[in-house]
Amino acid sequence: MLVIPAIDLKDGHCVRLKQGRMDDATTYGDDPVAMAERWVAAGARRLHLVDLNGAFAGKPVNADAVTAIARRFPELPIQIGGGIRSAETIEHYLDAGVSYLIIGTQAVKEPAFVGKMCRQFPGHVIVGLDARDGFVATDGWAEVSQVKAVELAKRFADDGVSSIVYTDIARDGMMSGVNVEATAALARDGGLPVIASGGVTNLDDLRALAAAGEPGILGAITGRAIYEGSLDLAEGQRLCDALLANRTGS
């Protein structure tokens, strides 16, 4: 299980939001590349980038920062979400060296778009399911749909989607613990590998995800916890590696 640092971009700065509210942002730095270097030095094996402005605008806004990070670390898998709503945007990011594109809002509003992008860019598409009380939210979490996350995941299982990033909005940025039950249920019933997001606060959250016993839980994204020190990234990854080794007997 990967411990994946989140770098959320707003107006060129590295920030964290509480429950997705743009007016409740904490700024942690004004140099996204330097922030990426910090997490790579700590042992990150993948980075999770979010263009927060792009999520609301429906198109990339912080693309220059994303491109700079991808070019600084050409061998590192990088996933980007926020404003991914066209083939042109996906192609631009792939050309820049980004590995995975997270389709969120467009996946809910136009599910056929996901399948089309998977065929055009095989192996590079992740679907982001951001849920409140189990129902998927869109447009930077401003709108909550009537679609359940598990049902939507099942629809994409045959499309060639690489994985699902599942975020519990109520817990995101709140340091309140990860929603293990919902994450494990999605990994079990959705038919796709799941990356947990929202509320990953400390080593106990990583232990709980590992203890859920779902091999489909691919990783856990963490943001505020590593920025504020309640979770040490290197220690977290070592723990996950050790738990995996114990489970597999290797």
C-alpha positions as a Markdown table, in Angstrom:
| # | Residue | x | y | z |
|---|---|---|---|---|
| 1 | Met | 0.0 | 0.0 | 0.0 |
| 2 | Leu | 1.4 | 3.3 | -1.1 |
| 3 | Val | 1.4 | 6.4 | 1.2 |
| 4 | Ile | 0.8 | 9.2 | -1.3 |
| 5 | Pro | 1.5 | 12.9 | -0.5 |
| 6 | Ala | -1.1 | 15.4 | -1.7 |
| 7 | Ile | 0.0 | 18.7 | -3.2 |
| 8 | Asp | -3.1 | 20.8 | -3.7 |
| 9 | Leu | -2.6 | 23.9 | -5.9 |
| 10 | Lys | -4.5 | 27.1 | -5.5 |
| 11 | Asp | -3.4 | 30.3 | -7.2 |
| 12 | Gly | 0.1 | 28.8 | -7.6 |
| 13 | His | 0.4 | 28.0 | -3.9 |
| 14 | Cys | 0.4 | 24.7 | -2.0 |
| 15 | Val | -2.7 | 24.6 | 0.2 |
| 16 | Arg | -5.1 | 22.3 | 2.0 |
| 17 | Leu | -8.8 | 22.9 | 2.2 |
| 18 | Lys | -11.2 | 21.8 | 4.9 |
| 19 | Gln | -14.1 | 19.7 | 3.4 |
| 20 | Gly | -13.3 | 21.1 | 0.0 |
| 21 | Arg | -14.2 | 24.7 | 0.9 |
| 22 | Met | -12.1 | 27.2 | -1.2 |
| 23 | Asp | -12.7 | 29.9 | 1.4 |
| 24 | Asp | -11.2 | 27.7 | 4.1 |
| 25 | Ala | -7.6 | 27.1 | 2.9 |
| 26 | Thr | -4.4 | 26.8 | 4.8 |
| 27 | Thr | -1.2 | 27.7 | 2.8 |
| 28 | Tyr | 1.8 | 25.6 | 3.3 |
| 29 | Gly | 4.2 | 26.9 | 0.6 |
| 30 | Asp | 4.5 | 29.0 | -2.5 |
| 31 | Asp | 6.9 | 26.7 | -4.4 |
| 32 | Pro | 5.1 | 23.5 | -5.6 |
| 33 | Val | 8.4 | 22.0 | -7.0 |
| 34 | Ala | 10.2 | 22.5 | -3.7 |
| 35 | Met | 7.2 | 20.9 | -1.9 |
| 36 | Ala | 7.4 | 17.9 | -4.3 |
| 37 | Glu | 11.1 | 17.7 | -3.6 |
| 38 | Arg | 10.4 | 17.5 | 0.1 |
| 39 | Trp | 8.1 | 14.5 | -0.3 |
| 40 | Val | 10.3 | 12.7 | -2.8 |
| 41 | Ala | 13.2 | 13.1 | -0.3 |
| 42 | Ala | 11.0 | 11.5 | 2.3 |
| 43 | Gly | 10.5 | 8.5 | 0.1 |
| 44 | Ala | 7.3 | 9.2 | -1.8 |
| 45 | Arg | 6.7 | 6.7 | -4.6 |
| 46 | Arg | 3.9 | 8.6 | -6.1 |
| 47 | Leu | 2.5 | 12.1 | -5.9 |
| 48 | His | -1.1 | 13.2 | -5.9 |
| 49 | Leu | -1.6 | 16.7 | -7.4 |
| 50 | Val | -4.9 | 18.6 | -7.4 |
| 51 | Asp | -5.6 | 21.8 | -9.4 |
| 52 | Leu | -8.2 | 23.3 | -7.1 |
| 53 | Asn | -8.8 | 26.3 | -9.3 |
| 54 | Gly | -9.2 | 23.9 | -12.2 |
| 55 | Ala | -11.8 | 21.9 | -10.5 |
| 56 | Phe | -14.0 | 24.9 | -10.3 |
| 57 | Ala | -13.1 | 26.4 | -13.6 |
| 58 | Gly | -13.5 | 23.1 | -15.5 |
| 59 | Lys | -10.1 | 23.4 | -17.1 |
| 60 | Pro | -6.5 | 23.5 | -16.0 |
| 61 | Val | -5.4 | 26.7 | -14.1 |
| 62 | Asn | -2.2 | 25.5 | -12.4 |
| 63 | Ala | -0.9 | 23.5 | -15.3 |
| 64 | Asp | 2.5 | 25.2 | -15.2 |
| 65 | Ala | 3.2 | 24.1 | -11.7 |
| 66 | Val | 2.1 | 20.5 | -12.5 |
| 67 | Thr | 4.3 | 20.4 | -15.6 |
| 68 | Ala | 7.3 | 21.7 | -13.6 |
| 69 | Ile | 6.9 | 19.0 | -11.0 |
| 70 | Ala | 6.5 | 16.3 | -13.7 |
| 71 | Arg | 9.6 | 17.5 | -15.5 |
| 72 | Arg | 11.6 | 17.7 | -12.2 |
| 73 | Phe | 10.8 | 14.0 | -11.5 |
| 74 | Pro | 10.4 | 12.3 | -14.9 |
| 75 | Glu | 10.6 | 8.7 | -13.4 |
| 76 | Leu | 8.1 | 9.3 | -10.6 |
| 77 | Pro | 4.4 | 8.4 | -11.1 |
| 78 | Ile | 2.3 | 11.5 | -10.7 |
| 79 | Gln | -1.5 | 11.7 | -10.8 |
| 80 | Ile | -3.4 | 14.9 | -11.3 |
| 81 | Gly | -7.0 | 15.9 | -10.8 |
| 82 | Gly | -8.9 | 19.1 | -11.2 |
| 83 | Gly | -10.3 | 20.3 | -14.5 |
| 84 | Ile | -9.7 | 17.1 | -16.4 |
| 85 | Arg | -12.6 | 17.3 | -18.9 |
| 86 | Ser | -11.2 | 17.0 | -22.4 |
| 87 | Ala | -8.9 | 14.7 | -24.4 |
| 88 | Glu | -6.7 | 17.8 | -25.1 |
| 89 | Thr | -6.1 | 18.3 | -21.4 |
| 90 | Ile | -5.2 | 14.7 | -20.9 |
| 91 | Glu | -2.8 | 14.7 | -23.9 |
| 92 | His | -1.1 | 17.9 | -22.6 |
| 93 | Tyr | -0.4 | 16.4 | -19.2 |
| 94 | Leu | 0.8 | 13.1 | -20.6 |
| 95 | Asp | 3.2 | 14.9 | -22.9 |
| 96 | Ala | 4.4 | 16.8 | -19.8 |
| 97 | Gly | 5.3 | 13.6 | -18.1 |
| 98 | Val | 2.2 | 13.1 | -15.8 |
| 99 | Ser | 1.3 | 9.3 | -15.4 |
| 100 | Tyr | -2.3 | 9.4 | -14.4 |
| 101 | Leu | -5.2 | 11.7 | -15.1 |
| 102 | Ile | -8.1 | 11.7 | -12.5 |
| 103 | Ile | -11.5 | 12.3 | -14.1 |
| 104 | Gly | -14.0 | 13.4 | -11.5 |
| 105 | Thr | -16.9 | 15.7 | -12.4 |
| 106 | Gln | -17.0 | 14.5 | -16.0 |
| 107 | Ala | -17.2 | 10.9 | -14.9 |
| 108 | Val | -20.5 | 11.6 | -13.2 |
| 109 | Lys | -21.9 | 14.0 | -15.8 |
| 110 | Glu | -20.8 | 12.1 | -18.8 |
| 111 | Pro | -19.8 | 8.5 | -18.0 |
| 112 | Ala | -19.2 | 7.6 | -21.6 |
| 113 | Phe | -16.3 | 10.1 | -21.6 |
| 114 | Val | -14.4 | 7.8 | -19.2 |
| 115 | Gly | -14.6 | 4.8 | -21.5 |
| 116 | Lys | -13.6 | 7.0 | -24.5 |
| 117 | Met | -10.6 | 8.4 | -22.7 |
| 118 | Cys | -9.5 | 4.9 | -21.5 |
| 119 | Arg | -9.5 | 3.7 | -25.1 |
| 120 | Gln | -7.6 | 6.7 | -26.3 |
| 121 | Phe | -5.1 | 6.8 | -23.4 |
| 122 | Pro | -5.0 | 3.2 | -22.1 |
| 123 | Gly | -3.6 | 2.7 | -18.6 |
| 124 | His | -3.6 | 6.4 | -17.7 |
| 125 | Val | -7.1 | 7.1 | -16.5 |
| 126 | Ile | -8.1 | 7.2 | -12.8 |
| 127 | Val | -11.7 | 8.0 | -11.8 |
| 128 | Gly | -12.1 | 10.3 | -8.8 |
| 129 | Leu | -15.2 | 9.6 | -6.7 |
| 130 | Asp | -15.7 | 12.2 | -4.1 |
| 131 | Ala | -18.6 | 11.3 | -1.9 |
| 132 | Arg | -20.7 | 12.8 | 0.9 |
| 133 | Asp | -22.8 | 10.2 | 2.8 |
| 134 | Gly | -22.0 | 7.8 | 0.0 |
| 135 | Phe | -23.3 | 10.0 | -2.8 |
| 136 | Val | -20.9 | 11.4 | -5.4 |
| 137 | Ala | -20.2 | 15.1 | -5.5 |
| 138 | Thr | -19.0 | 17.1 | -8.5 |
| 139 | Asp | -17.8 | 20.6 | -9.5 |
| 140 | Gly | -15.2 | 20.9 | -6.8 |
| 141 | Trp | -17.6 | 19.3 | -4.4 |
| 142 | Ala | -20.1 | 22.1 | -4.8 |
| 143 | Glu | -22.8 | 19.8 | -6.1 |
| 144 | Val | -23.9 | 16.4 | -4.6 |
| 145 | Ser | -25.5 | 14.0 | -7.1 |
| 146 | Gln | -28.0 | 11.2 | -6.6 |
| 147 | Val | -25.4 | 8.6 | -7.7 |
| 148 | Lys | -23.8 | 6.2 | -5.2 |
| 149 | Ala | -20.0 | 5.8 | -5.4 |
| 150 | Val | -20.1 | 2.0 | -5.5 |
| 151 | Glu | -22.7 | 1.9 | -8.3 |
| 152 | Leu | -20.6 | 4.4 | -10.4 |
| 153 | Ala | -17.4 | 2.4 | -9.8 |
| 154 | Lys | -19.1 | -0.8 | -11.1 |
| 155 | Arg | -20.0 | 1.1 | -14.3 |
| 156 | Phe | -16.3 | 1.9 | -14.9 |
| 157 | Ala | -14.9 | -1.5 | -14.0 |
| 158 | Asp | -15.0 | -2.7 | -17.6 |
| 159 | Asp | -13.8 | 0.5 | -19.2 |
| 160 | Gly | -10.1 | 0.0 | -18.4 |
| 161 | Val | -9.9 | 2.5 | -15.6 |
| 162 | Ser | -6.6 | 2.1 | -13.7 |
| 163 | Ser | -8.1 | 2.8 | -10.2 |
| 164 | Ile | -10.5 | 4.8 | -8.1 |
| 165 | Val | -9.5 | 7.7 | -5.9 |
| 166 | Tyr | -12.2 | 7.7 | -3.2 |
| 167 | Thr | -12.5 | 10.7 | -1.0 |
| 168 | Asp | -14.9 | 11.1 | 1.9 |
| 169 | Ile | -15.6 | 14.8 | 1.7 |
| 170 | Ala | -16.8 | 15.1 | 5.3 |
| 171 | Arg | -13.4 | 13.9 | 6.5 |
| 172 | Asp | -11.1 | 15.6 | 4.0 |
| 173 | Gly | -8.7 | 18.0 | 5.7 |
| 174 | Met | -10.4 | 17.5 | 9.1 |
| 175 | Met | -7.8 | 15.2 | 10.7 |
| 176 | Ser | -10.7 | 13.0 | 11.8 |
| 177 | Gly | -9.6 | 9.6 | 10.6 |
| 178 | Val | -10.1 | 7.8 | 7.3 |
| 179 | Asn | -13.5 | 6.1 | 6.4 |
| 180 | Val | -12.2 | 2.6 | 6.4 |
| 181 | Glu | -15.6 | 0.9 | 6.1 |
| 182 | Ala | -16.6 | 2.8 | 3.0 |
| 183 | Thr | -13.1 | 2.5 | 1.4 |
| 184 | Ala | -13.0 | -1.3 | 2.0 |
| 185 | Ala | -16.6 | -1.7 | 0.7 |
| 186 | Leu | -15.7 | 0.1 | -2.5 |
| 187 | Ala | -12.6 | -2.0 | -3.0 |
| 188 | Arg | -14.6 | -5.1 | -2.4 |
| 189 | Asp | -17.7 | -4.3 | -4.4 |
| 190 | Gly | -16.6 | -1.7 | -7.0 |
| 191 | Gly | -14.4 | -4.0 | -9.1 |
| 192 | Leu | -11.4 | -1.6 | -9.2 |
| 193 | Pro | -8.4 | -0.9 | -7.1 |
| 194 | Val | -9.1 | 2.0 | -4.6 |
| 195 | Ile | -6.8 | 4.7 | -3.3 |
| 196 | Ala | -8.2 | 6.1 | -0.1 |
| 197 | Ser | -8.4 | 9.8 | 0.5 |
| 198 | Gly | -9.8 | 12.1 | 3.2 |
| 199 | Gly | -9.0 | 12.0 | 6.9 |
| 200 | Val | -5.7 | 10.0 | 6.7 |
| 201 | Thr | -4.2 | 11.4 | 9.9 |
| 202 | Asn | -1.8 | 9.0 | 11.5 |
| 203 | Leu | -0.2 | 5.6 | 11.6 |
| 204 | Asp | -3.4 | 4.1 | 13.1 |
| 205 | Asp | -5.3 | 5.1 | 10.0 |
| 206 | Leu | -2.8 | 3.2 | 7.8 |
| 207 | Arg | -3.0 | 0.2 | 10.2 |
| 208 | Ala | -6.8 | 0.3 | 9.9 |
| 209 | Leu | -6.8 | 0.3 | 6.1 |
| 210 | Ala | -4.3 | -2.6 | 6.1 |
| 211 | Ala | -6.3 | -4.5 | 8.6 |
| 212 | Ala | -9.4 | -4.2 | 6.4 |
| 213 | Gly | -7.8 | -7.0 | 4.5 |
| 214 | Glu | -8.9 | -5.8 | 1.0 |
| 215 | Pro | -6.1 | -6.4 | -1.5 |
| 216 | Gly | -7.9 | -3.8 | -3.7 |
| 217 | Ile | -6.8 | -0.9 | -1.4 |
| 218 | Leu | -3.9 | 0.3 | -3.5 |
| 219 | Gly | -2.8 | 3.3 | -1.4 |
| 220 | Ala | -3.7 | 6.2 | 0.9 |
| 221 | Ile | -3.5 | 9.9 | 0.0 |
| 222 | Thr | -2.5 | 12.1 | 2.9 |
| 223 | Gly | -2.3 | 15.9 | 3.0 |
| 224 | Arg | -2.8 | 18.0 | 6.1 |
| 225 | Ala | -1.4 | 15.2 | 8.4 |
| 226 | Ile | 2.1 | 15.2 | 6.8 |
| 227 | Tyr | 2.1 | 19.0 | 6.5 |
| 228 | Glu | 1.3 | 19.5 | 10.2 |
| 229 | Gly | 3.3 | 16.5 | 11.5 |
| 230 | Ser | 0.7 | 14.0 | 12.8 |
| 231 | Leu | 2.0 | 11.6 | 10.2 |
| 232 | Asp | 5.6 | 11.1 | 9.1 |
| 233 | Leu | 5.6 | 10.1 | 5.5 |
| 234 | Ala | 8.7 | 7.9 | 5.6 |
| 235 | Glu | 7.5 | 6.1 | 8.8 |
| 236 | Gly | 4.1 | 5.6 | 7.2 |
| 237 | Gln | 5.5 | 4.0 | 4.1 |
| 238 | Arg | 7.8 | 1.7 | 6.2 |
| 239 | Leu | 4.8 | 0.6 | 8.2 |
| 240 | Cys | 2.8 | -0.2 | 5.1 |
| 241 | Asp | 5.7 | -2.2 | 3.6 |
| 242 | Ala | 6.1 | -4.1 | 6.9 |
| 243 | Leu | 2.4 | -4.9 | 7.2 |
| 244 | Leu | 2.4 | -6.1 | 3.6 |
| 245 | Ala | 5.4 | -8.3 | 4.2 |
| 246 | Asn | 3.8 | -9.8 | 7.3 |
| 247 | Arg | 0.6 | -10.5 | 5.4 |
| 248 | Thr | 2.3 | -12.2 | 2.4 |
| 249 | Gly | 5.0 | -13.9 | 4.5 |
| 250 | Ser | 7.8 | -12.3 | 2.5 |
